[in-house]
Amino acid sequence: MSSQNWTVAEAKAKFSEIIERAMTEGPQTITRNGRTAAMVVGAEEWQRKTERVGNLAEFFAESPLRGSGLKVRRLKGRPRKISL
């Protein structure tokens, strides 16, 4: 998958083409003043990359630190004071 660069002006003029290319060729980069401003990716790729795998309990259960004997000390007493 190759990413193609587009300026904001080009992106405005060729938005449909950018969407089509994002779906078929991969992410499309939109730049403003020579710097990356946004990426356009196809919906399938977005779903695949943002899909949550497992849950927090499973994450901790699979931690390499589990059973390592790591001790966590908590301070007992009143909550600390903070200024808002």
Secondary structure, 3 states (H helix, E strand, C coil): CCCEEEEHHHHHHCHHHHHHHHHHCCCEEEEECCEEEEEECCHHHHHHHHCCCCCHHHHHHCCCCCCCCCCCCCCCCCCCCCCC
